Amino acid sequence: MTLIELILACGILLVLSSAALPLAQNTIRRSRETELRRDLREMRDAIDRYKDAADKNLIQTEVGSQGYPPDLETLVNGVTVSNAGSPAGISASALAGASGTAQFGSAGTSNGAFGASGGGFGSNQSGAAGSSTTPSKVRFLRKIPVDPMTGKADWGLRAIGDDPDSHSWGGHNVFDVYSQSTGTSGDGTNYADW
């Protein structure tokens, strides 16, 4: 009798676990998709903040780049900002904050120059009339995120002159990023098209 009960219990557990496996795989895929969307949004926001700073002549850019970063590493390594191109009333020290390195992070970062707090653009901090013109370093990304679909920090790049659906990079600047995954999402779209 106990052997039959044991076989029945194992059979029920097998059926339940086989039903739960697709649900677990679906949950993992959805969490990776959410992470991919967040990473793409974070990198695109960093590119836009770099472009905004270049348009305001706060950073020096290469001729022909149209104000976009030359690569993703530039967003991580940072660029030098001096008082010469700063808007009236904003010094490099206000941009950089106390640490000497401003972080142009997303709105959730505590020391974002374009973010919600920590001085910089949009804050009421102003530089002193005779402040020094010491350049400071400004970073737009903490690190290049790992693509959750491929497991690598290797993203597809598009330059401003590339076709919108191109999968080859012109190499002059970074206008957009995309995943190099060949997979398809739960809604049927390709990850590379996000």
Backbone as a ProteinNet text record, in pm:
[ID]
protein_1_A
[PRIMARY]
MTLIELILACGILLVLSSAALPLAQNTIRRSRETELRRDLREMRDAIDRYKDAADKNLIQTEVGSQGYPPDLETLVNGVTVSNAGSPAGISASALAGASGTAQFGSAGTSNGAFGASGGGFGSNQSGAAGSSTTPSKVRFLRKIPVDPMTGKADWGLRAIGDDPDSHSWGGHNVFDVYSQSTGTSGDGTNYADW
[TERTIARY]
81.7	0	86.5	191.7	276.1	353.8	389	459.5	368.8	242.6	147.5	129.2	119	105.8	229.2	346.3	469.9	475.5	436.3	435.6	335.2	217	116.2	166.3	229	280.9	390.1	479.1	584.2	523.2	419.7	351.5	286.4	221.9	158.6	264.6	375.7	484.1	543.5	556.6	609.5	518	387.3	290.9	294.1	297.6	300.8	429.7	543.4	670.7	678.8	622.3	623.4	531.2	428.4	340.3	405.4	486.6	549.8	672.8	737.8	859.5	836.8	734.9	713	682.1	612.1	581.6	709.3	800.4	927.9	1012.1	1015.7	1091.4	1033.7	902	835.5	868	871	903.8	1047.6	1139.3	1279.4	1294.4	1226.3	1233.7	1178.5	1065.8	1007.4	1098.5	1166	1256.9	1377.9	1427.3	1536.9	1492.3	1370	1317.9	1303.9	1259.9	1248.8	1386.4	1484.5	1620.7	1678.1	1649.4	1696.2	1636.6	1506.9	1443	1505.6	1531.6	1591.5	1732.9	1812.7	1949.6	1952.3	1864.9	1858.5	1816.1	1718.3	1671.9	1782.5	1857.2	1965.3	2075.5	2114	2219.3	2171.4	2047.8	1994.3	1980.1	1942.6	1936.1	2075.3	2176.8	2313.9	2360.9	2327.1	2363.4	2294.3	2167.4	2093.4	2150.8	2191.3	2251.1	2385.4	2463.1	2589.7	2562.2	2463.9	2427.7	2381.4	2300.5	2254.4	2371.4	2465.3	2582.3	2668.2	2681.2	2758.8	2689.7	2557.3	2483	2493.4	2512.9	2528.1	2674.2	2761.2	2905.3	2971.4	2925.2	2986.2	3100.7	3098.5	3204.4	3250.1	3374.3	3428.1	3401.7	3354.3	3328.8	3407.7	3425.5	3498.3	3414	3480.1	3411.3	3348.4	3224.7	3154.8	3079.1	3088.1	3017.9	2875.1	2840.2	2710.1	2676.8	2777.7	2757.6	2728.3	2738	2714.1	2846.8	2844.5	2969.7	3033.1	3166.9	3234.5	3213.5	3191.4	3168.1	3106.7	3065.2	3004.1	3105.9	3232.5	3335.7	3353.8	3330.8	3341.5	3238.4	3120.4	3017.2	3056.9	3131.8	3175.8	3300.2	3398.2	3523.5	3506	3410.7	3382.7	3454.5	3410.7	3468.8	3498.4	3586.4	3626	3533.3	3488	3402	3477.2	3479.1	3541.8	3439.5	3473.7	3382.8	3364	3453.6	3448	3316.9	3264.6	3141.8	3018.9	3034.4	2921.4	2823.9	2694.6	2597.6	2625.7	2575.1	2597.3	2548.9	2631.6	2592.3	2622.5	2669.7	2701	2850	2916.7	3060.7	3087.5	3210.6	3249.1	3241.5	3270.2	3262.1	3118	3023	2882.4	2841.7	2897.2	2870	2930.2	3053.5	3127.2	3085.4	3033.9	2999.1	3123.5	3111	3222.3	3332.9	3300.2	3400.8	3490.1	3453	3532.9	3493	3398.4	3349	3197.4	3138.5	2992.8	2944.4	2831.4	2771.3	2642.3	2640.1	2518.9	2431.9	2381.6	2305.4	2159.1	2083.4	1939.7	1880.5	1752.1	1687.7	1699.5	1725	1734	1869	1971.9	2102.7	2107.4	2183.9	2185.8	2274.4	2367.7	2456.7	2449.8	2333.6	2318.9	2316	2397.6	2399	2273.2	2219.5	2092.1	1980.1	2013.1	1914.6	1837.4	1775.1	1683.9	1754.7	1873.9	1938.4	2088.8	2156.7	2301.4	2368.1	2296.6	2359.5	2364.8	2425.1	2435.7	2320	2285.2	2180.7	2047.7	1971.1	1839.7	1841.7	1956.3	1959.9	1981.9	1971	1987.9	2129.4	2220.7	2358.1	2421.3	2493.7	2563.1	2706.3	2792.3	2933.2	2965.7	3074.2	3118.9	3170.8	3170.4	3209	3352.1	3441.2	3581.1	3624.5	3533.8	3570.2	3673.5	3748.5	3857.2	3800.2	3883.4	3842	3901.7	3915.9	3970.2	3871	3915.4	3823.7	3790.9	3674.7	3635.5	3586.5	3584.1	3544.9	3396.7	3324.5	3182.3	3157.9	3092.5	3059.3	2909.7	2870.3	2730.4	2675	2760.7	2722.6	2820.3	2772	2862.1	2941.9	2873	2938.9	2850.4	2908.9	2831	2760.8	2627.9	2557.2	2576.4	2556.9	2564.5	2427.3	2427.1	2302.3	2247.7	2129.3	2078.5	2042.6	2026.8	1991.3	2114.1	2225.9	2347.4	2448.3	2437.2	2532.1	2663.1	2669.9	2791.8	2760.1	2862.3	2846.8	2877.5	2836.4	2863	2731	2712.1	2587.9	2606.2	2499.2	2500.2	2487.9	2561.9	2563.4	2518.5	2456.5	2420.2	2471.4	2526.6	2571.2	2455.9	2470	2364.1	2338.6	2439.1	2423.1	2376.7	2366.7	2324.1	2172.9	2128.3	1984.8	1925.9	1799.6	1738.6	1732.6	1722.3	1715.8	1847.3	1954.8	2085.9	2142.5	2216.5	2284.7	2435.8	2481.6	2625	2648.9	2758.7	2789.1	2884.1	2849.3	2934.8	3064.3	3068.1	3191.3	3225.7	3146.6	3182.5	3127	3009.9	2949	2846.3	2792.5	2691	2560.7	2467.9	2336.4	2234.7	2251	2155.2	2225.7	2166.4	2216.8	2103.1	2139.3	2040.4	2105.8	2023.2	2072.7	2115	2221.1	2266.4	2208.1	2110.7	2045.3	1960.4	1958.4	1876.3	1742.7	1716.6	1595	1471.5	1358.1	1228.5	1161.6	1098.4	1034.3	900.4	837	707.9	598.2	612.5	510.5	540.6	647.3	677.2	775	820.3	918.3	1060	1151.2	1291.3	1355.3	1442.7	1511.5	1598.4	1652.1	1737.6	1659.7	1528.2	1445.5	1397	1428.5	1380.7	1454
-119.5	0	126.4	127.8	247	267.5	160.5	172.9	239.3	203.2	263.9	412.4	443.2	583.1	663.4	605.8	673.5	698.7	601.6	618.2	726.7	727.7	829.4	968.9	979.5	1108.9	1159.7	1069.7	1110.6	1151.6	1081	1117.9	1254.5	1283.9	1415.3	1525.2	1500.4	1599.2	1622.2	1517.1	1529.5	1615.2	1593.5	1671.9	1818.5	1842.3	1980.5	2053.3	1983.8	2048.3	2074.7	1984.3	2008.9	2124.4	2149.1	2263.5	2393.1	2387.4	2508	2550.8	2459	2492.2	2598.6	2588.1	2695.5	2829.9	2826.5	2950.3	3015.6	2935.5	2989	3043.7	2972.6	3021.3	3151.1	3162.7	3284.4	3402	3376.2	3481.3	3529.4	3437.9	3474.5	3556	3515	3588.1	3729.5	3743.4	3876.8	3966.1	3909.7	3992.6	4036.5	3949.6	3989.1	4096.4	4084.3	4185.9	4321.3	4319.7	4443.7	4505.2	4421.1	4470.2	4525.9	4460.5	4509.4	4646.5	4662.4	4792.7	4901.1	4868.6	4965.7	5002.9	4904.7	4931.4	5017.7	4986.4	5066.2	5209.6	5225	5359.5	5437.8	5371.3	5437.3	5484.5	5398.6	5437.8	5547.4	5538.1	5641.2	5774.5	5770.6	5894.8	5956.5	5872.5	5922.8	5986.7	5926.1	5983.5	6118.3	6126.2	6252.6	6360.7	6324.2	6423.4	6472.3	6382.7	6421.8	6519.6	6488.6	6575.7	6712.1	6714.9	6842	6925.9	6861.9	6934.1	6985.3	6906.1	6949.6	7066.1	7061.9	7170.7	7300.8	7288.9	7408.4	7451.4	7388	7417.5	7398.5	7303.1	7271.4	7171.9	7095.2	6999.5	7017.1	6980.9	6988.8	6856.8	6867.5	6748.3	6756.9	6642.4	6638.3	6698.3	6757.5	6812.3	6696.9	6712.7	6609.9	6510.7	6521.6	6427.7	6473.7	6595.5	6656.3	6658.9	6654.5	6663.9	6532.7	6420.4	6290.3	6229.4	6139.8	6079.5	5990.5	5981.3	5895.9	5746.6	5708.3	5568.7	5564.5	5446.3	5432.2	5451.4	5417.3	5431.8	5578.6	5670.5	5812.6	5852.3	5793.2	5822.4	5772.5	5661.5	5604.3	5675.7	5696.7	5759.5	5906.9	5971.7	6111.1	6206	6329.6	6436.6	6554.7	6641.7	6756.8	6873.8	6936.2	7053.9	7169.2	7282.7	7400.4	7511.3	7616.4	7729	7809.8	7797	7882.3	7866.6	7746.4	7725.7	7714.4	7733.4	7716.8	7831.3	7805	7912.5	8010.2	8129.8	8232.8	8184.2	8202.7	8168.7	8025.6	7942	7803.3	7780.4	7748.8	7724.9	7576.4	7544.6	7404	7333.6	7406.3	7342.5	7309.1	7390.4	7357.2	7236.6	7225.6	7109.5	6984	6997	6881.1	6838	6928.4	6894.1	6890.5	6838.6	6839.7	6743.3	6635.9	6533.3	6566.5	6666.6	6698.1	6618.4	6527	6450.9	6453.3	6518.9	6521.4	6394.1	6348.4	6229.5	6273	6272.4	6308.5	6184.6	6143.3	6020.2	6042.3	5935.7	5945.2	6019	6046.5	6128.2	6066.1	5936.9	5871.3	5885.4	5935	5945.9	6069.3	6061.6	6170.8	6285.6	6264.2	6372.3	6399.3	6388.9	6409.5	6556.1	6595.9	6735.1	6769.3	6675.4	6697.8	6632.9	6560.5	6486.4	6575.4	6511.1	6582.2	6663.8	6624.3	6696.4	6695.5	6764.5	6759.9	6873.5	6977.9	7091.7	7071.3	7165.3	7155.6	7225.4	7182.3	7247.2	7231.9	7336.6	7331.1	7356.2	7365.7	7394.7	7542.8	7586.9	7727.4	7761.3	7666.4	7694.6	7779.4	7879.3	7960.7	7978.8	7995.5	8009.9	8150.6	8162.8	8294	8371.4	8503.6	8588.4	8562.8	8536.5	8516.7	8373.1	8277.4	8136.8	8094.9	7992.5	7947.6	7876.7	7864.3	7796.5	7657.2	7593.8	7458.5	7362	7287.3	7192.9	7077	7022.3	6906.7	6796.8	6677	6558.9	6530.5	6504.7	6475.2	6339.5	6250.2	6116.8	6107.3	6037.9	6024.8	5886.8	5785.6	5649.4	5596.2	5517.9	5454.5	5342.6	5262.5	5154.1	5115.9	5048	4997.1	4870.7	4868.5	4752.2	4628.6	4513.7	4386.4	4359.2	4322.4	4288.8	4160.7	4166	4045.9	3932.5	3962.4	3858.8	3785.6	3854.9	3791.9	3761.1	3826.9	3806.1	3879.9	3971.3	4047.2	4196.1	4276.8	4422.6	4472.7	4395.8	4426.2	4467.4	4597.4	4650.9	4691.2	4684.1	4735.8	4886.8	4955.3	5101.3	5153.1	5269.8	5339.2	5482.2	5530.2	5669.1	5753.7	5884.1	5974.5	5958.9	5923	5908	5770.3	5673.9	5538.2	5532.9	5433.9	5410.7	5368.5	5404.8	5368.8	5219	5136.7	4992.1	4921.8	4999	4944.3	4865.6	4760.6	4683.4	4692.4	4799.2	4825	4969	4989.3	5118.7	5195.1	5323	5408.4	5445	5441.9	5462.1	5605	5703.5	5842.7	5891.6	5845.7	5886.5	5780.9	5795.3	5702.2	5779.5	5751.1	5814.4	5725.2	5592.5	5498	5367.3	5290.7	5158.1	5056.8	4930.6	4824.2	4694.1	4597.3	4466	4387	4310	4225.5	4084.9	4066.5	3937.2	3908.3	3783.6	3742.5	3685.8	3692.6	3635.7	3720.7	3661	3727.1	3737	3849.9	3871.5	3799.2	3807.3	3743	3801.7	3928.3	3990.2	3973.5	3899	3868.7	3962.3	4066.9	4160.1	4111.1	4147.4	4111.7	4205.5	4150.4	4233.2	4339.3	4309.3	4403.2	4524.7	4516.2	4626.7	4717.8	4688.1	4769.8	4900.4
0	0	0	81.5	88.1	-40.2	-110.8	-238.2	-341.7	-345.5	-438.7	-404.6	-274.9	-233.6	-273.1	-257.7	-294.9	-445.1	-526	-671.7	-711.2	-649.9	-678.9	-638.4	-523.2	-477.3	-571.4	-615	-710.1	-843.6	-887.7	-1012.5	-1003.1	-891.8	-872	-868.2	-798.5	-794.1	-932.1	-1010.6	-1146.6	-1233.5	-1224.3	-1301.3	-1257.8	-1128.5	-1078.2	-1117.8	-1109.6	-1145.6	-1296.2	-1377.4	-1522.1	-1558.7	-1481.5	-1505.3	-1458	-1353.9	-1299.3	-1378	-1450	-1523.9	-1630.5	-1717	-1814.6	-1748.3	-1638.4	-1566.4	-1513.8	-1461	-1411.4	-1526.7	-1638.9	-1754.1	-1807.3	-1808	-1852.7	-1760.8	-1631.9	-1535	-1552.1	-1574.4	-1595.4	-1723.3	-1831.1	-1958.2	-1942.1	-1871.6	-1851.2	-1767.9	-1668.5	-1587.3	-1670.3	-1758	-1847.5	-1945.9	-1996.3	-2087.9	-2018.1	-1893.8	-1816.8	-1795.4	-1764.1	-1745.7	-1876.2	-1988.5	-2118.6	-2148.9	-2126.9	-2150.5	-2062	-1936.2	-1843.9	-1887.9	-1928.6	-1972.5	-2098.7	-2194.6	-2317.1	-2286.3	-2198	-2161.3	-2091	-2002.7	-1929.8	-2024.7	-2120.1	-2214.1	-2309	-2354.7	-2444.1	-2371.7	-2243.3	-2165.7	-2150	-2128.7	-2115.8	-2245.7	-2358.7	-2489.1	-2506.9	-2467.9	-2480.2	-2389.7	-2266.1	-2175.4	-2228.6	-2288.7	-2351.5	-2464.8	-2547.9	-2660.4	-2610.2	-2504.1	-2447.3	-2397.2	-2328.1	-2278.3	-2393	-2499.4	-2615.6	-2686	-2695.4	-2758.2	-2678.9	-2547.3	-2462.3	-2452.1	-2531.1	-2532.7	-2396.7	-2320.3	-2191.7	-2207.7	-2314.9	-2342	-2485.6	-2511.2	-2646.2	-2717.6	-2841.3	-2921.8	-3051.5	-3115.1	-3241.6	-3353.2	-3449.1	-3564.4	-3643	-3682.4	-3757.6	-3671.5	-3539.3	-3452.2	-3422.9	-3461.6	-3433.8	-3284.7	-3200.7	-3056.4	-2987.5	-3058.1	-2996.9	-2952.5	-2852.4	-2804.3	-2910.2	-2910.7	-3008.8	-2982.5	-2855.1	-2819.3	-2679.9	-2636.5	-2503.8	-2392.3	-2417.7	-2315.3	-2275	-2367.8	-2335.8	-2231	-2236.2	-2137.3	-1998.7	-1994.8	-1867.6	-1815.4	-1903.2	-1861.4	-1828.8	-1892.3	-1863.8	-1957.1	-1952.8	-2033.8	-1942.6	-1988.8	-1909.8	-1938.1	-1831.3	-1839.7	-1775.6	-1843.1	-1783.9	-1772.4	-1698	-1678.2	-1804.2	-1900.4	-2018.5	-2093.5	-2104	-2178.6	-2091.6	-1960.1	-1869.9	-1884.9	-1863.1	-1863.9	-1751.8	-1764.3	-1663.2	-1527.9	-1428.1	-1291.6	-1251.7	-1341	-1304.4	-1323.2	-1216	-1223.2	-1240.4	-1278	-1292	-1158	-1049.3	-918	-882.5	-927.1	-903.4	-986.9	-1109.6	-1193.2	-1132.3	-1085.2	-1036.4	-898	-817.9	-681.9	-595.6	-476.7	-382.2	-420.8	-492	-519.1	-637.5	-719.4	-835.9	-958.4	-944.4	-1058	-1053.4	-1148.5	-1155.3	-1221.6	-1179.9	-1240.1	-1305.5	-1438.2	-1508.9	-1513	-1395.7	-1386.8	-1413.2	-1399.3	-1417.7	-1299.6	-1306.8	-1204.3	-1066	-1057.4	-928.7	-861.2	-928.6	-866.7	-780	-674.5	-578.3	-620.8	-712.2	-751.1	-900.5	-958.8	-1103	-1139.1	-1235.5	-1276.9	-1354.6	-1431.1	-1497.4	-1418.5	-1312.6	-1235.4	-1140.3	-1044.2	-956.8	-850.1	-809.2	-700.1	-717	-629.2	-626.2	-699.5	-731.2	-797.8	-946.4	-1014.2	-1158.9	-1225.8	-1343.6	-1420.2	-1349.8	-1347.9	-1286.9	-1138.7	-1076.5	-934	-914.3	-791.1	-761.4	-718.4	-729.8	-694.1	-801.8	-761.4	-860.5	-816.7	-913.1	-883.7	-837.3	-766.4	-722.4	-841.9	-830.5	-942.8	-985.6	-895.4	-930.3	-919.8	-945.6	-928.7	-1031.6	-997	-1083.6	-1205.5	-1309.1	-1431.5	-1438.4	-1323.3	-1318.4	-1382.4	-1481.9	-1545.6	-1451.4	-1467.5	-1387.5	-1480	-1428.2	-1506.5	-1483.5	-1591.8	-1584.1	-1649.1	-1574.1	-1625.4	-1648.5	-1755.1	-1790.2	-1758.1	-1745.5	-1709.6	-1605.4	-1512.7	-1415.4	-1481.6	-1562.4	-1635.7	-1752.6	-1849.8	-1961.9	-1912.8	-1916.1	-1862.1	-1948.9	-1887.6	-1958.9	-2020.5	-2148.4	-2216.2	-2153	-2090.7	-2022.9	-2118.8	-2245.4	-2342.2	-2396.3	-2409.1	-2461.1	-2351.5	-2237.7	-2129	-2148.1	-2245.6	-2273	-2272	-2248.1	-2253.8	-2394.1	-2492.7	-2632.9	-2698.1	-2716.4	-2770.2	-2915.7	-2990.9	-3126.5	-3123.2	-3209.1	-3210.5	-3345.8	-3345	-3468.5	-3460	-3570.8	-3580.9	-3634.4	-3623.9	-3669.4	-3818.6	-3896.7	-4040.3	-4084.6	-3992	-4027.4	-4048.1	-4125.5	-4141.7	-4007.4	-3979.9	-3851.2	-3824.4	-3928.3	-3907.3	-3941	-3952.1	-3985.3	-3867.8	-3899.6	-3795.2	-3812.2	-3877.7	-3888	-3844.1	-3775.8	-3716.4	-3807.2	-3833.4	-3914.9	-3846.1	-3712.3	-3637.7	-3601.6	-3641.7	-3613.4	-3480.1	-3443	-3317.8	-3278	-3156.8	-3108	-3092.9	-3182.3	-3180.3	-3110.3	-3122.9	-3066.6	-3033	-2942.6	-2905.9	-2918.5	-2940.6	-2948.6	-2904.9	-2869.8	-2829.6	-2952.2	-2938	-3048	-3038.4	-2952.8	-2938.9	-3062.6	-3104	-3217.9	-3171.4	-3041.7	-2985.7	-3010.5	-2978.4	-2993.9	-2857.7	-2832	-2702.5	-2695.5	-2579.9	-2560.1	-2647	-2687.2	-2772.3	-2921.4	-2955.2	-3093.3	-3160.8	-3093.1	-3153.1	-3127.2	-3214.1	-3196.1	-3094.2	-3010.2	-2910.3	-2977.3	-3093.3	-3164.6	-3215.3	-3222.4	-3269.7	-3157.4	-3032.7	-2921.2	-2916.4
[MASK]
++++++++++++++++++++++++++++++++++++++++++++++++++++++++++++++++++++++++++++++++++++++++++++++++++++++++++++++++++++++++++++++++++++++++++++++++++++++++++++++++++++++++++++++++++++++++++++++++++

